[in-house]
Amino acid sequence: DLGDFYRIPADTRDLNYEKYFEEGTYDLSKYVDYRSDNTTILNVEQTKEKLLSLDYIQKELEDFKNGGTKPIASEGF
C-alpha cells in the first residue's frame, strides 16, 4: 500500500519501430490520401443537390412537411 499515491509500472514495450517499416502491408502506399487538392470541391448548390439526394435527408424533410420536428438546416430548401 502506497497510501495516497499510485504506483505506475514502467512501460517495457519494445520501441523498435523498424518492424513497421520493414514488415507489414505494403499495399497501403498504393492509396492516395483524401485531400482538398485531389477531390472535387462542391459549391453551395452542388452541396444542396448532394444532400437532397440522400435518403436520410429526404425522410427528414418529409417528416417536417408532415408536421414533424424542424430539420436542423431547413432554410433555403
Buried (B, 14 or more C-beta within 10 A) or exposed (E): EEEEEEEEEEEEEEEEEEEEEEEEEEEEEEEEEEEEEEEEEEEEEEEBEEBEEEEEBEEBBEEBEEEEEEBEEEEEE
